[in-house]
Amino acid sequence: MSSATIPPQFEIVDRPLDTQMTISMGPQHPSTHGVLRLELVLDGEMVVKTTPDIGYLHTGMEKLFEYKKYQQGIVITDRMDYLNPLGNNLAYVMAGEKLLGLEIPERAQVIRVLFCELQRIASHLVWLGTHALDIGAMTVFFYCFREREKILNLIEAASGGRLTPSYFRIGGLMMDLPAGFENRCKQFLDFFPPAVDEFHTLLSGNKIFQRRTQGIGRISAEDAIDWGLSGPCLRGSGVALDIRRANPYSGYEKYDFEIPTEPDGDVWSRYMVRMREMKESHKIATQALARLQPGPIKADAPKVVLPDREAMKSHMDALIHHFLIVAEGFDVPAGEVYHPIEASKGELGVYMRSDGGPKPSRVHFRGPSFVNLSALPVMAEGEMVADVVAIIGSLDVVLGEIDR
Amino acid sequence: MTSEAENIEQTPSPLVAALQREHPEWIAEVIIAFGETTIVVPREHIVAACSFLKTWPEGRFDFLADICGADRGVEEEPRFEVNYHLFSTTKYHRLRLKVVLNEEDTHVASVTGVWRTANWHERETFDLFGVIFDGHPDLRRILLPDDWQGHALRKDFPLRGYEPYSLK
């Protein structure tokens, strides 16, 4: 190929090395948590400018929703934030329920809360393990995944899936909890607080870890709000905002829990917020388990919710409804809603728009990772290259959700 | 704290009425549905309305939760929508602003000067719908490659694309 045909973006430009250097970090870098590429402008070892480059995992999920029926869309949401699939399920089905105006029975609400909190703990455990690994502490990773395995086993017992459960459906749940689930769950919950203390022993008192995180990647409360940070990243800057408290859903207003905040806005603050949040999630899960009463798990809406298998064997109308829902889907009233929930990483909002048919005309996910990552250039400015890795870890980004 | 937030959510009209009194020219239409309030704002007023709402003592919409585009359909006129989802970190209420755009002229002023978080949201809307945000500091594609043809979330864009994409 002659040089004349090289497109301008691939042309080699000579820059003197004496002042600044531009390097590309990722997309295959192990501590970029997936396929994130950063364009770093460096002065020596100091970061002058960071430009995140995303889109490597883009699979057109929002386009795909428009071609799938409402109930088929649930399995797509599992694959967005793959560390918090039940949170994604919940945001999606609740947006649909808002459009349909469904009342969800108490037992289904309690089970949703229980599983969302277990999933939040599991998501934070992956964050903790990988964050510590990025900074150089390898042991924590194994302890975190040991605990996470127990949660995945619980999710598997209820839904049949470990990473892609699709357990929540529009109008309720896929199925009721299996026999003996309460005991298994209680067993896990009883032994979880000592495990968190174990993580603290491994990491929080470690001088190297403290030096690597304290005072690094600062962002003030005003900047955090201006940049739209949410979840633990915002609470790490001292803003006590939690959607579970601010705009309660699924009965969160009935649970007793605290909103942990830390004032400094650095990597250490975000670390401490998540560590304390795991204990709060444990508190909520314990309360939810105590609230669990027998009752229906699906809303009373035969045109929307799949009937029980047993009813189909004896009732003709149940069989017809089952056939119609599976073959043609259900019509959703025209309109638009935005439903925010507090996912493990922050505000997860679903904008859903219906034209009245069985397929949505637009579904948009406001992923917390997407917005949190956009503030990375502010946090990384003036830090060392090695600290950029610590800052990315503290943001807890999942690229599946960013690129969608 | 909770009950106060709920009360505000259920009675959004005083807020809208107060806004209507102060700036009637900003409000083309008010839609209240599914417990959410939407204000359709004429395109030329969006930046003024946003910067006012951000500091307005009765609203304090200091948090821009989301910007997302929507395509109403190829035959519809106006065809495109841009939705701004506003949230208040002190009063805990939400508001949706909506700008509608014709297909021939998809320009709207950027709100990156009001909230810096708008930067990536506007880039995404530009990438997927072709809405051009005037005054945006860095309006490039964000999810799709720079040399991608067309805007993928438009209704006339086929699900599997026009042709297999390759780096030429």
Interface residues (C-beta under 8 A of the other chain):
Chain A: P7 Q9 I54 G55 H58 G60 E62 K63 L64 Y67 K98 L99 G101 I225 D226 W227 G228 V239 L241 R245 A246 N247 P248 E253 G335 E336 V337 Y338 P340 E347 G349 Y351 R353 D355 S361 R362 H364 R366 F370 V371 S374 A375 D403 R404
Chain B: M1 T2 A5 E6 E9 A33 F34 G35 E36 T38 D62 F63 L64 A65 D66 C68 A70 D71 R72 G73 N83 H85 F87 T89 Y92 R94 R96 W115 R116 T117 N119 W120 H121 L128 R141 I142 L143 L144 P145 D146 A152 L153 F157 L159 K168
